[in-house]
Amino acid sequence: MESGRLREVIKLYRPVRTRDAVGQARVTYQYVRDDRAHVAPIRAREYVQGGDLHSRTTVYRVWMRYQGDIDSGWRIEWRGKVLDISRVINVDARNRSVEILAHETEPS
């Protein structure tokens, strides 16, 4: 992976599962670190409601140097957007770079 492509700074967050006072499962996200990456939107899904076209989900592809601890369920913060990681691929299984698929969901 060419280092010149890793122009963006992203923040990585991992999920922390706890229970609230009544015993309900709760997931919060803990900041882990900043990292360099290349981020590109690859598609958007749209739906029609009440005659208006709404964008529901945008899917992003994120490339970065290999990090063995990142997993699906983590989050990325990039340019004020929150991206939920759905897949982490170790490119060519060589522990050199990862390709991440993540989606942004607009608040309902």
C-alpha positions as CSV (number, residue, x, y, z in Angstrom):
1,M,0.0,0.0,0.0
2,E,1.3,3.4,-1.0
3,S,1.7,5.7,2.0
4,G,0.7,8.7,0.0
5,R,-2.9,7.3,-0.3
6,L,-3.3,7.3,3.4
7,R,-4.2,11.0,3.6
8,E,-7.1,10.9,6.0
9,V,-6.9,10.7,9.8
10,I,-9.6,8.5,11.4
11,K,-10.4,7.8,15.0
12,L,-11.0,4.2,16.0
13,Y,-13.4,3.1,18.7
14,R,-14.1,-0.4,20.1
15,P,-17.3,-1.6,21.7
16,V,-17.6,-2.0,25.4
17,R,-20.5,-4.1,26.7
18,T,-21.9,-3.3,30.1
19,R,-25.2,-3.5,32.0
20,D,-27.1,-0.5,33.3
21,A,-28.7,-0.2,36.7
22,V,-31.7,-2.3,35.7
23,G,-29.6,-5.0,34.1
24,Q,-30.2,-4.1,30.5
25,A,-27.3,-4.8,28.1
26,R,-25.7,-1.5,26.9
27,V,-23.0,-0.9,24.3
28,T,-20.8,2.2,24.5
29,Y,-17.7,2.9,22.5
30,Q,-14.2,3.6,23.8
31,Y,-11.6,5.6,21.9
32,V,-8.6,3.5,20.9
33,R,-6.4,5.6,18.7
34,D,-6.0,7.8,15.6
35,D,-4.7,6.2,12.4
36,R,-4.0,7.1,8.8
37,A,-6.3,5.7,6.1
38,H,-7.8,6.2,2.6
39,V,-11.6,6.5,2.8
40,A,-14.0,6.3,-0.2
41,P,-17.8,6.0,-0.4
42,I,-18.7,3.0,-2.7
43,R,-22.5,3.1,-2.7
44,A,-25.6,4.6,-1.1
45,R,-29.0,3.0,-0.6
46,E,-32.0,5.1,-1.0
47,Y,-35.7,4.7,-0.2
48,V,-38.9,6.7,-0.9
49,Q,-41.2,7.7,1.9
50,G,-44.1,10.0,1.4
51,G,-43.0,10.8,-2.1
52,D,-39.6,12.1,-0.9
53,L,-36.3,10.3,-1.7
54,H,-34.2,9.7,1.4
55,S,-30.6,8.4,1.7
56,R,-30.6,5.7,4.3
57,T,-27.1,4.2,4.3
58,T,-23.8,5.0,2.6
59,V,-21.2,2.3,2.5
60,Y,-17.5,3.2,2.7
61,R,-14.4,1.3,1.8
62,V,-11.5,2.2,4.1
63,W,-7.9,1.1,3.5
64,M,-5.2,1.3,6.1
65,R,-2.0,-0.5,7.3
66,Y,-2.6,-3.8,9.0
67,Q,-3.9,-3.6,12.5
68,G,-4.7,-7.0,14.0
69,D,-7.0,-5.8,16.7
70,I,-9.7,-4.1,14.6
71,D,-12.9,-6.2,14.2
72,S,-16.4,-5.9,13.0
73,G,-18.5,-4.0,15.6
74,W,-15.8,-1.3,16.0
75,R,-16.5,2.3,14.9
76,I,-14.7,4.8,12.8
77,E,-15.1,8.6,13.1
78,W,-14.1,10.4,10.0
79,R,-14.9,14.0,9.0
80,G,-17.7,14.2,11.6
81,K,-19.3,11.0,10.3
82,V,-19.7,7.8,12.4
83,L,-19.1,4.6,10.4
84,D,-20.0,1.2,11.8
85,I,-17.5,-1.5,10.7
86,S,-19.2,-4.5,9.1
87,R,-16.2,-6.4,7.7
88,V,-12.4,-6.3,8.1
89,I,-10.3,-8.0,5.3
90,N,-6.6,-8.8,5.7
91,V,-5.6,-8.1,2.1
92,D,-3.9,-11.2,0.6
93,A,-3.6,-12.6,4.2
94,R,-0.1,-10.9,4.4
95,N,-0.6,-8.7,7.5
96,R,0.4,-5.6,5.5
97,S,-2.9,-3.8,4.9
98,V,-6.6,-4.1,5.7
99,E,-9.7,-3.2,3.7
100,I,-12.6,-2.3,5.9
101,L,-16.3,-2.1,4.8
102,A,-18.3,0.3,7.0
103,H,-21.6,2.0,6.8
104,E,-23.0,5.3,7.9
105,T,-26.6,5.4,8.9
106,E,-28.4,8.7,9.1
107,P,-30.4,9.3,12.3
108,S,-34.0,8.4,11.9
